[in-house]
Amino acid sequence: MSSKISKSERTLEGIELANSIEDSAVKLKCLTLLYALFDKFGDQISKKRFKEVFSVTEIGKMIRDDGKSEGKTEILIKLLSKKFKDLPQEYEEKIKKLSSEKIELIATDIFDLEKVEDLEKYF
C-alpha cells in the first residue's frame, strides 16, 4: 500500500480524528488503543504529538493526578522513615491509603511530630 503522506502524518491525523470524537467513552477507547499502538510502533514525532493530545484528556489528567498523589505519598514515607529512623510497615500501609489532603497535612505537620505514634491522629 503506497501513500503520498508519511506514516507520521497519518498517525497525527488519527490522533486528531480520535480527539474530535464527542462521546467521551468512545474517545477514551480510541485514544487508549492509539496509545498502545504508538507505544509499540510509533515514531518519535507521533509519540510526542500523542502525549500532547493525551495529556489534556480526562484519562490523561487522571493518570497525572494519580502519579502526583503517589509521588507525594512516597516522599512522605521517606521523610517519616528518616525522621523516626524506622517507620513501621503498618504505618506505611495506612499512609498509602490516605487521601492526598491528609498526606499534605502530615507533610505540613511533620516538624510537630515527636514520635511515630503521633501519626495515629491522621488515620
C-alpha positions as CSV (number, residue, x, y, z in Angstrom):
1,M,0.0,0.0,0.0
2,S,1.5,3.2,-1.1
3,S,0.6,6.7,0.1
4,K,1.7,10.2,-0.6
5,I,1.6,11.2,3.1
6,S,4.1,9.9,5.6
7,K,3.3,7.4,8.4
8,S,3.8,10.2,10.9
9,E,1.3,12.4,9.1
10,R,-1.3,9.6,9.0
11,T,-0.7,9.0,12.7
12,L,-1.2,12.6,13.5
13,E,-4.5,12.6,11.5
14,G,-5.6,9.5,13.5
15,I,-4.9,11.3,16.8
16,E,-6.7,14.4,15.7
17,L,-9.7,12.3,14.5
18,A,-9.9,10.4,17.8
19,N,-9.6,13.6,19.8
20,S,-12.5,15.1,17.9
21,I,-14.9,12.3,19.0
22,E,-17.6,13.8,21.2
23,D,-18.6,10.7,23.1
24,S,-16.1,10.6,25.9
25,A,-16.3,6.8,26.4
26,V,-15.6,6.2,22.7
27,K,-12.9,8.8,22.6
28,L,-11.2,7.2,25.6
29,K,-11.3,3.8,23.9
30,C,-9.9,5.1,20.7
31,L,-7.1,7.1,22.4
32,T,-6.2,4.1,24.6
33,L,-5.9,1.9,21.5
34,L,-3.9,4.5,19.7
35,Y,-1.6,4.9,22.8
36,A,-0.9,1.1,22.7
37,L,-0.2,1.2,19.0
38,F,2.0,4.3,19.2
39,D,3.9,3.0,22.2
40,K,4.8,-0.1,20.2
41,F,5.1,1.1,16.6
42,G,5.1,4.9,16.6
43,D,8.0,7.2,15.7
44,Q,9.2,10.0,17.9
45,I,7.0,12.7,16.3
46,S,3.9,10.6,16.6
47,K,4.6,9.8,20.3
48,K,5.3,13.4,21.1
49,R,2.1,14.6,19.4
50,F,0.1,11.8,21.1
51,K,1.4,12.8,24.5
52,E,0.3,16.4,23.8
53,V,-3.2,15.4,22.9
54,F,-3.5,12.6,25.6
55,S,-2.4,14.9,28.4
56,V,-5.4,17.2,28.0
57,T,-7.9,14.3,28.0
58,E,-9.8,13.2,31.2
59,I,-7.8,10.0,31.4
60,G,-4.6,11.9,30.9
61,K,-5.5,14.2,33.8
62,M,-6.5,11.2,36.0
63,I,-3.1,9.5,35.3
64,R,-1.2,12.7,36.0
65,D,-3.1,13.3,39.3
66,D,-2.6,9.7,40.4
67,G,1.1,10.0,39.7
68,K,1.4,13.2,41.8
69,S,-0.5,11.6,44.6
70,E,1.7,8.5,44.6
71,G,4.8,10.7,44.5
72,K,3.7,12.7,47.5
73,T,3.0,9.6,49.4
74,E,6.4,8.0,48.7
75,I,8.2,11.2,49.6
76,L,6.3,11.5,52.9
77,I,7.1,7.9,53.8
78,K,10.8,8.6,53.1
79,L,10.7,11.7,55.2
80,L,9.0,9.9,58.1
81,S,11.4,7.0,57.8
82,K,14.3,9.4,58.2
83,K,12.7,11.3,61.0
84,F,11.8,8.3,63.1
85,K,14.7,6.1,61.9
86,D,12.3,3.2,61.4
87,L,8.7,3.6,60.1
88,P,6.7,0.5,61.0
89,Q,5.2,-1.3,58.0
90,E,1.7,-0.9,59.4
91,Y,2.1,2.9,59.3
92,E,3.4,2.8,55.7
93,E,0.3,0.8,54.7
94,K,-2.0,3.3,56.5
95,I,-0.3,6.2,54.9
96,K,-0.7,4.7,51.4
97,K,-4.5,4.6,52.0
98,L,-4.8,8.2,53.0
99,S,-6.2,11.0,50.8
100,S,-4.0,13.5,49.1
101,E,-5.3,16.1,51.6
102,K,-4.2,14.0,54.6
103,I,-0.8,13.4,53.1
104,E,-0.3,17.1,52.7
105,L,-1.5,17.7,56.2
106,I,1.0,15.3,57.6
107,A,3.8,16.8,55.5
108,T,2.9,20.2,56.8
109,D,2.8,19.0,60.4
110,I,6.0,16.8,60.2
111,F,8.1,19.1,62.3
112,D,5.5,19.0,65.1
113,L,5.5,15.2,65.3
114,E,7.6,14.0,68.2
115,K,7.1,10.2,68.0
116,V,5.8,7.9,65.3
117,E,2.7,7.2,67.3
118,D,1.7,10.9,66.7
119,L,0.7,9.8,63.3
120,E,-2.3,8.0,64.7
121,K,-4.4,11.1,64.7
122,Y,-4.3,11.2,60.9
123,F,-5.7,7.7,60.4
